[in-house]
Amino acid sequence: MHLADMADLTRHDAADGVEQQIVAALIDVDGQVLLVRRCAEDSRGGEWEFPGGKVDPGEDLTTALHREVREETGLRVKEITGYLGAFDYTTKKGRFNRQHTWSVLVEPVVEVSLTEHDAYAWVAKPDEFPLGPELAEILEKYLGSEL
C-alpha cells in the first residue's frame, strides 16, 4: 500500500468520525504468524491479538505501524506487504476506534521482546489460539491464501 493510499484511509476515517485509529501488523515469518497476549490487568486482558496500537496525534499510519511493532515486540518492519482491511469497535468508554491491519515482513527475527504483553506464539493455523471474530477472519483469510 502506498503512502497516498494510507493518507486516504486517514481522510476516510476522519470523515466517518473515527476518534482513534489503531494499527496492527500480521507478522509472517516462514509461514507462521506472530500473536501476542494482553496482560490480565489490561483492558481485554488475556486476549490474543496482532501486535499494534494507537496512532499518536500527528503520526501517519506507516510511522505508527513501524513504531508499534518495534515497541511491542522489538522487531523491525522491513516491508509492508499488503493491506488486510479494517474493522470498527467502540471502547468501554464509548470511543469510536477503527483498526487497520497490514501484513508485514520483519528484519531477521533473533528474539521477540515483549513490553506490553505477557506471552507470544507463532501460529500456522487460524484456530490454534482464540481470537476475536474480526481478527480470526483476517488470520483465516490470510493463512488460507498462503496454502
C-alpha positions in Angstrom: 0.0 0.0 0.0 1.4 3.4 -1.0 1.6 6.3 1.4 -1.0 8.2 -0.6 -3.4 5.3 0.0 -2.7 5.4 3.7 -3.4 9.1 3.7 -6.8 8.3 2.0 -7.6 5.9 4.9 -6.9 8.7 7.4 -9.2 11.1 5.5 -12.0 8.5 5.3 -11.6 7.7 9.0 -11.9 11.4 9.8 -15.0 11.8 7.6 -16.5 8.7 9.3 -16.0 10.2 12.8 -13.3 7.8 13.9 -11.9 9.1 17.2 -8.9 6.8 17.4 -7.0 5.0 14.6 -5.4 1.7 15.6 -2.7 -0.1 13.5 -1.9 -3.8 13.7 0.7 -6.0 12.0 0.2 -9.5 10.8 3.9 -10.6 11.0 4.7 -13.6 8.9 7.9 -15.5 9.3 8.3 -18.6 7.3 4.5 -19.2 7.2 3.9 -18.6 10.8 2.1 -15.6 12.2 3.0 -13.8 15.5 0.2 -13.5 18.1 0.7 -11.6 21.4 -1.5 -11.9 24.5 -2.7 -8.9 26.5 -1.7 -8.9 30.2 -4.5 -9.9 32.5 -4.8 -6.5 34.1 -5.2 -4.7 30.8 -8.5 -3.9 29.2 -9.4 -7.0 27.3 -6.9 -8.9 29.4 -5.9 -12.4 28.3 -7.0 -11.8 24.6 -4.7 -12.8 21.8 -4.1 -10.2 19.0 -1.7 -9.0 16.4 1.0 -6.5 17.6 -0.2 -2.9 17.2 -1.7 0.0 18.9 -2.9 3.6 18.8 -1.8 6.1 16.2 -0.4 9.1 18.1 -1.6 12.6 17.3 0.2 13.9 14.1 1.5 10.5 13.3 0.8 8.8 10.0 -0.3 5.2 9.7 3.0 3.9 8.4 5.1 5.5 11.1 2.7 4.2 13.8 2.8 0.7 12.4 6.6 0.6 12.4 6.8 2.2 15.9 4.1 -0.1 17.5 5.8 -3.3 16.1 9.2 -2.2 17.4 7.8 -1.1 20.8 5.7 -4.2 21.4 8.0 -6.9 20.0 11.5 -5.5 19.5 11.1 -6.5 15.8 11.7 -4.0 12.9 9.3 -3.9 9.9 11.3 -4.4 6.7 8.3 -4.2 4.3 4.6 -3.7 4.4 3.3 -6.4 2.0 -0.4 -5.9 2.0 -3.5 -4.2 3.5 -5.7 -6.8 5.2 -8.6 -4.5 6.0 -10.2 -2.6 8.9 -12.9 -3.0 11.4 -14.6 -0.7 13.8 -15.3 -1.0 17.5 -16.4 1.1 20.4 -14.4 1.0 23.7 -16.0 0.6 27.1 -15.6 4.4 27.5 -17.5 5.0 24.3 -14.6 5.9 22.0 -15.1 5.0 18.3 -12.0 3.2 17.1 -11.0 1.8 13.7 -8.3 -0.8 13.5 -6.3 -1.1 10.2 -4.3 -4.3 9.7 -1.4 -4.9 7.3 0.8 -8.0 6.6 4.4 -7.2 7.1 7.8 -8.8 6.8 10.3 -8.1 9.6 14.1 -8.0 9.7 15.5 -11.3 10.7 14.0 -12.5 13.9 16.5 -13.1 16.6 14.2 -12.9 19.6 10.7 -11.4 20.3 11.0 -9.0 23.2 7.6 -8.2 24.8 7.0 -4.9 26.6 3.1 -4.7 26.8 2.0 -8.4 26.5 2.7 -11.4 28.7 3.0 -14.1 26.1 3.5 -14.7 22.4 3.1 -17.6 20.0 3.8 -18.3 16.3 0.9 -20.0 14.6 0.4 -21.7 11.3 -3.3 -22.5 11.6 -6.1 -20.0 12.3 -7.6 -21.9 15.2 -4.6 -22.5 17.3 -5.5 -19.7 19.8 -8.8 -18.0 20.4 -9.1 -14.6 18.6 -11.9 -12.1 18.4 -14.1 -12.6 15.3 -12.6 -9.8 13.3 -9.0 -10.9 13.9 -9.9 -14.6 13.4 -11.4 -13.7 10.0 -8.3 -11.8 9.0 -6.0 -14.6 10.1 -8.1 -17.3 8.4 -8.2 -15.4 5.2 -4.5 -14.7 5.2 -3.4 -18.2 6.1 -5.9 -19.7 3.6 -4.4 -17.6 0.9 -0.9 -18.9 1.9 -1.8 -22.6 1.4 
